Amino acid sequence: MNTVLNTSQSRFNRILRQSLLAGILSTAALASGLAPGWYAHSAAPVFGAAAQAQEISNEEITSYARSVLAIEPRRIEVYNEIKGIVGGSVPRVVCNETREINRLSGNVRGIAVNYCQQAKKIIESNGLTVARFNQLTLLQQANPAVKQRIQAELLRQQQAGN
C-alpha cells in the first residue's frame, strides 16, 4: 500500500512541477499580457528557429531560466496590485511600448514602469541583454527542443532551490 501511495505521490509531484513550469513559460511568453514585454513585437522568423537553437549555450539557458524565475513572483505581485486598483480587467503592459505605458492611469503607470525597470535589471544581472532574452523567448515558443531545454533547466533550478 505504501508503495502505491509513494508512486502516486511521485507521479502527482511530477505533474505538479510540469504544470508549474508550463505556467512559468507561458508567463514569459506574455500569456497574461503583463510581462516584461520587450519581446512582444519581434520579427524573428520562425523558419530560422532551428538554426538559431543550435547556437544557444547552456549558460544562456541557465541565465534565461534564472531570469524567468526571478521575474515571475514580481509579475504576479504587480498583476494583483494593478487588478486591485482597476477593479477588473488588467490592462496590457508591454514595457517597450511607450505609447501603451503612457495610456495607463497615474498609479498603474508608475507600477508598470517600476516593474519594467526591475525586470530589465533582473535580465541584465543574469548576464543577458533584453534583446537576447526576447530572442530566447521567441525561440522557445517556436522550437520544442529549446522549450524542452528551458523546462529542464527551470526544473533543475527549482529542485536546487535557486
Buried (B, 14 or more C-beta within 10 A) or exposed (E): EEEEEEEEEEEEEEEEBEEBBBEBBEBBBBEBBBBBBBBBEEEBEEEEBEEBBEEBEEEBBBBBBBBBBBBBEBBEEBBEBBBEEBEEEBBBBBBBBEEBBEEBEEEBBEBBBEBBEBBBEBBBEBBBEBEBBBBBBBBBBBBEBBBEBBBEBBBEBBEEEE
